[in-house]
Amino acid sequence: MGKGIFITATGTDIGKTYVTALLVKKLREAGLNAGYYKAALSGAEPGPNGLVPGDAAFVAKTAGLTEAPSQMVSYIYEEAVSPHLAAQREGNPVELVKVAQDYAKSLEKYDYVTVEGSGGIICPIRWDEQHILLEDIIKELKLGTLVVTNAALGSINALVLTTYYLKEHQIPVRGIILNNYDETNFMQADNKRMMEAISGYPVIGIVKPKGKDIEIDLELLRSCYK
């Protein structure tokens, strides 16, 4: 049976999918049986055989996964809005039972499953007679998290608030990953230091601007999967 980690971020367009792809790529390049899963994806593009989940397709191409992208995502919506709103408009709302079942199937196929979230940590996944937030999926799957952020102006606040929320909701944080990080920029270098000091969590990996790989210790990365 495989192990998993959940990838969340301090907001939308931080580079969560890009970092996820590089994490899976690093594991696979080390000869490990690593895969990908996402519970709900919105903003999919129409294709000849149905909606194409772009995030999953990007991860598959980057990491060399042969599994069809549509098989790695439980719920695929066309409108580029929060999953709860997309489901209200398109139908097929998220069911935690199906998410758990599909994730279990991924664990049967792969030794290391990297699970990508939707948006930031407080992302509504379903909001009708049931209320499901992103954190409910993390808890259902019993996963710890890696938090993706950048080191731009305002990133300290966003990172600390995200990790504080996770801690308050009893969700383990395994570490922080900085995307698009320029260590020669004095503000970004200080933001990295302040994020660690205030949040209490370490930066365990970085992706440089336009980086094609993630700088992270392989054994440390493997230890994040539980």
Disulfide bonds with the S-S distance in Angstrom:
none
